[in-house]
């Protein structure tokens, strides 16, 4: 059975929070002429953060898949290393 990654949960939480902020900014960013530039800058920044979070989720999932696919070999390496330490 596969355990969910703590990092994946955190990244999904960040993605959710970022999406909410982007939606809120989309509603108001062009309504205030005095703060239009600031709002648009914030919007662009949050979109970039969302892209980065998506990239991190993708790579985290790939890394977790590699770990699960090679779990048996990793456990054997740990066992062999523990045996070597006992001999020393």
Biotite code that builds the C-alpha atoms (Angstrom):
import biotite.structure as struc

atoms = struc.array([
    struc.Atom([0.000, 0.000, 0.000], chain_id="A", res_id=1, res_name="UNK", atom_name="CA", element="C"),
    struc.Atom([1.291, 3.413, -0.928], chain_id="A", res_id=2, res_name="UNK", atom_name="CA", element="C"),
    struc.Atom([1.711, 6.075, 1.732], chain_id="A", res_id=3, res_name="UNK", atom_name="CA", element="C"),
    struc.Atom([0.966, 9.640, 0.802], chain_id="A", res_id=4, res_name="UNK", atom_name="CA", element="C"),
    struc.Atom([3.921, 11.948, 0.951], chain_id="A", res_id=5, res_name="UNK", atom_name="CA", element="C"),
    struc.Atom([3.932, 14.716, 3.541], chain_id="A", res_id=6, res_name="UNK", atom_name="CA", element="C"),
    struc.Atom([5.557, 16.976, 0.975], chain_id="A", res_id=7, res_name="UNK", atom_name="CA", element="C"),
    struc.Atom([2.872, 16.206, -1.562], chain_id="A", res_id=8, res_name="UNK", atom_name="CA", element="C"),
    struc.Atom([0.193, 17.230, 0.936], chain_id="A", res_id=9, res_name="UNK", atom_name="CA", element="C"),
    struc.Atom([1.991, 20.500, 1.629], chain_id="A", res_id=10, res_name="UNK", atom_name="CA", element="C"),
    struc.Atom([2.435, 21.215, -2.073], chain_id="A", res_id=11, res_name="UNK", atom_name="CA", element="C"),
    struc.Atom([-1.237, 20.539, -2.771], chain_id="A", res_id=12, res_name="UNK", atom_name="CA", element="C"),
    struc.Atom([-2.154, 22.871, 0.081], chain_id="A", res_id=13, res_name="UNK", atom_name="CA", element="C"),
    struc.Atom([0.077, 25.593, -1.402], chain_id="A", res_id=14, res_name="UNK", atom_name="CA", element="C"),
    struc.Atom([-1.484, 25.006, -4.814], chain_id="A", res_id=15, res_name="UNK", atom_name="CA", element="C"),
    struc.Atom([-4.974, 25.382, -3.350], chain_id="A", res_id=16, res_name="UNK", atom_name="CA", element="C"),
    struc.Atom([-4.068, 28.574, -1.495], chain_id="A", res_id=17, res_name="UNK", atom_name="CA", element="C"),
    struc.Atom([-2.383, 30.038, -4.577], chain_id="A", res_id=18, res_name="UNK", atom_name="CA", element="C"),
    struc.Atom([-5.381, 29.212, -6.774], chain_id="A", res_id=19, res_name="UNK", atom_name="CA", element="C"),
    struc.Atom([-7.700, 30.949, -4.297], chain_id="A", res_id=20, res_name="UNK", atom_name="CA", element="C"),
    struc.Atom([-5.542, 34.078, -4.258], chain_id="A", res_id=21, res_name="UNK", atom_name="CA", element="C"),
    struc.Atom([-5.362, 34.131, -8.062], chain_id="A", res_id=22, res_name="UNK", atom_name="CA", element="C"),
    struc.Atom([-9.152, 33.873, -8.321], chain_id="A", res_id=23, res_name="UNK", atom_name="CA", element="C"),
    struc.Atom([-9.584, 36.715, -5.848], chain_id="A", res_id=24, res_name="UNK", atom_name="CA", element="C"),
    struc.Atom([-7.047, 38.881, -7.675], chain_id="A", res_id=25, res_name="UNK", atom_name="CA", element="C"),
    struc.Atom([-8.763, 38.185, -11.008], chain_id="A", res_id=26, res_name="UNK", atom_name="CA", element="C"),
    struc.Atom([-11.928, 39.695, -9.573], chain_id="A", res_id=27, res_name="UNK", atom_name="CA", element="C"),
    struc.Atom([-10.377, 42.911, -8.294], chain_id="A", res_id=28, res_name="UNK", atom_name="CA", element="C"),
    struc.Atom([-7.093, 43.530, -10.106], chain_id="A", res_id=29, res_name="UNK", atom_name="CA", element="C"),
    struc.Atom([-8.531, 45.829, -12.794], chain_id="A", res_id=30, res_name="UNK", atom_name="CA", element="C"),
    struc.Atom([-11.161, 47.570, -10.643], chain_id="A", res_id=31, res_name="UNK", atom_name="CA", element="C"),
    struc.Atom([-8.897, 49.942, -8.716], chain_id="A", res_id=32, res_name="UNK", atom_name="CA", element="C"),
    struc.Atom([-7.026, 52.356, -11.003], chain_id="A", res_id=33, res_name="UNK", atom_name="CA", element="C"),
    struc.Atom([-4.725, 53.493, -8.200], chain_id="A", res_id=34, res_name="UNK", atom_name="CA", element="C"),
    struc.Atom([-3.508, 49.988, -7.407], chain_id="A", res_id=35, res_name="UNK", atom_name="CA", element="C"),
    struc.Atom([-3.863, 48.384, -10.822], chain_id="A", res_id=36, res_name="UNK", atom_name="CA", element="C"),
    struc.Atom([-0.128, 47.943, -11.363], chain_id="A", res_id=37, res_name="UNK", atom_name="CA", element="C"),
    struc.Atom([0.400, 46.476, -7.878], chain_id="A", res_id=38, res_name="UNK", atom_name="CA", element="C"),
    struc.Atom([-2.518, 44.076, -8.319], chain_id="A", res_id=39, res_name="UNK", atom_name="CA", element="C"),
    struc.Atom([-1.298, 42.965, -11.729], chain_id="A", res_id=40, res_name="UNK", atom_name="CA", element="C"),
    struc.Atom([2.214, 42.444, -10.368], chain_id="A", res_id=41, res_name="UNK", atom_name="CA", element="C"),
    struc.Atom([0.793, 40.322, -7.534], chain_id="A", res_id=42, res_name="UNK", atom_name="CA", element="C"),
    struc.Atom([-1.304, 38.364, -10.020], chain_id="A", res_id=43, res_name="UNK", atom_name="CA", element="C"),
    struc.Atom([1.723, 37.658, -12.212], chain_id="A", res_id=44, res_name="UNK", atom_name="CA", element="C"),
    struc.Atom([3.778, 36.635, -9.185], chain_id="A", res_id=45, res_name="UNK", atom_name="CA", element="C"),
    struc.Atom([1.112, 34.219, -7.945], chain_id="A", res_id=46, res_name="UNK", atom_name="CA", element="C"),
    struc.Atom([0.771, 32.696, -11.419], chain_id="A", res_id=47, res_name="UNK", atom_name="CA", element="C"),
    struc.Atom([4.548, 32.086, -11.433], chain_id="A", res_id=48, res_name="UNK", atom_name="CA", element="C"),
    struc.Atom([4.318, 30.541, -7.953], chain_id="A", res_id=49, res_name="UNK", atom_name="CA", element="C"),
    struc.Atom([1.496, 28.307, -9.111], chain_id="A", res_id=50, res_name="UNK", atom_name="CA", element="C"),
    struc.Atom([3.605, 27.101, -12.044], chain_id="A", res_id=51, res_name="UNK", atom_name="CA", element="C"),
    struc.Atom([6.494, 26.357, -9.676], chain_id="A", res_id=52, res_name="UNK", atom_name="CA", element="C"),
    struc.Atom([4.246, 24.444, -7.276], chain_id="A", res_id=53, res_name="UNK", atom_name="CA", element="C"),
    struc.Atom([2.867, 22.411, -10.201], chain_id="A", res_id=54, res_name="UNK", atom_name="CA", element="C"),
    struc.Atom([6.434, 21.628, -11.276], chain_id="A", res_id=55, res_name="UNK", atom_name="CA", element="C"),
    struc.Atom([7.385, 20.564, -7.740], chain_id="A", res_id=56, res_name="UNK", atom_name="CA", element="C"),
    struc.Atom([4.307, 18.323, -7.452], chain_id="A", res_id=57, res_name="UNK", atom_name="CA", element="C"),
    struc.Atom([5.182, 16.674, -10.762], chain_id="A", res_id=58, res_name="UNK", atom_name="CA", element="C"),
    struc.Atom([8.802, 16.022, -9.761], chain_id="A", res_id=59, res_name="UNK", atom_name="CA", element="C"),
    struc.Atom([7.833, 14.892, -6.258], chain_id="A", res_id=60, res_name="UNK", atom_name="CA", element="C"),
    struc.Atom([5.389, 12.359, -7.721], chain_id="A", res_id=61, res_name="UNK", atom_name="CA", element="C"),
    struc.Atom([8.046, 11.070, -10.115], chain_id="A", res_id=62, res_name="UNK", atom_name="CA", element="C"),
    struc.Atom([10.577, 10.754, -7.304], chain_id="A", res_id=63, res_name="UNK", atom_name="CA", element="C"),
    struc.Atom([8.110, 8.907, -5.091], chain_id="A", res_id=64, res_name="UNK", atom_name="CA", element="C"),
    struc.Atom([7.321, 6.522, -7.961], chain_id="A", res_id=65, res_name="UNK", atom_name="CA", element="C"),
    struc.Atom([11.020, 5.760, -8.418], chain_id="A", res_id=66, res_name="UNK", atom_name="CA", element="C"),
    struc.Atom([11.399, 5.128, -4.695], chain_id="A", res_id=67, res_name="UNK", atom_name="CA", element="C"),
    struc.Atom([8.397, 2.792, -4.587], chain_id="A", res_id=68, res_name="UNK", atom_name="CA", element="C"),
    struc.Atom([9.531, 0.947, -7.709], chain_id="A", res_id=69, res_name="UNK", atom_name="CA", element="C"),
    struc.Atom([12.996, 0.414, -6.204], chain_id="A", res_id=70, res_name="UNK", atom_name="CA", element="C"),
    struc.Atom([12.000, -0.063, -2.581], chain_id="A", res_id=71, res_name="UNK", atom_name="CA", element="C"),
    struc.Atom([13.179, -3.681, -2.475], chain_id="A", res_id=72, res_name="UNK", atom_name="CA", element="C"),
    struc.Atom([16.637, -2.759, -3.803], chain_id="A", res_id=73, res_name="UNK", atom_name="CA", element="C"),
    struc.Atom([16.909, 0.146, -1.356], chain_id="A", res_id=74, res_name="UNK", atom_name="CA", element="C"),
    struc.Atom([16.018, -2.118, 1.556], chain_id="A", res_id=75, res_name="UNK", atom_name="CA", element="C"),
    struc.Atom([18.662, -4.640, 0.423], chain_id="A", res_id=76, res_name="UNK", atom_name="CA", element="C"),
    struc.Atom([21.276, -1.869, 0.245], chain_id="A", res_id=77, res_name="UNK", atom_name="CA", element="C"),
    struc.Atom([20.401, -0.767, 3.793], chain_id="A", res_id=78, res_name="UNK", atom_name="CA", element="C"),
    struc.Atom([20.650, -4.368, 4.994], chain_id="A", res_id=79, res_name="UNK", atom_name="CA", element="C"),
    struc.Atom([24.030, -4.838, 3.315], chain_id="A", res_id=80, res_name="UNK", atom_name="CA", element="C"),
    struc.Atom([25.331, -1.561, 4.738], chain_id="A", res_id=81, res_name="UNK", atom_name="CA", element="C"),
    struc.Atom([24.168, -2.510, 8.232], chain_id="A", res_id=82, res_name="UNK", atom_name="CA", element="C"),
    struc.Atom([25.977, -5.852, 7.880], chain_id="A", res_id=83, res_name="UNK", atom_name="CA", element="C"),
    struc.Atom([29.178, -4.110, 6.803], chain_id="A", res_id=84, res_name="UNK", atom_name="CA", element="C"),
    struc.Atom([29.046, -1.774, 9.807], chain_id="A", res_id=85, res_name="UNK", atom_name="CA", element="C"),
    struc.Atom([28.644, -4.703, 12.185], chain_id="A", res_id=86, res_name="UNK", atom_name="CA", element="C"),
    struc.Atom([31.775, -6.366, 10.754], chain_id="A", res_id=87, res_name="UNK", atom_name="CA", element="C"),
    struc.Atom([33.845, -3.253, 11.420], chain_id="A", res_id=88, res_name="UNK", atom_name="CA", element="C"),
])
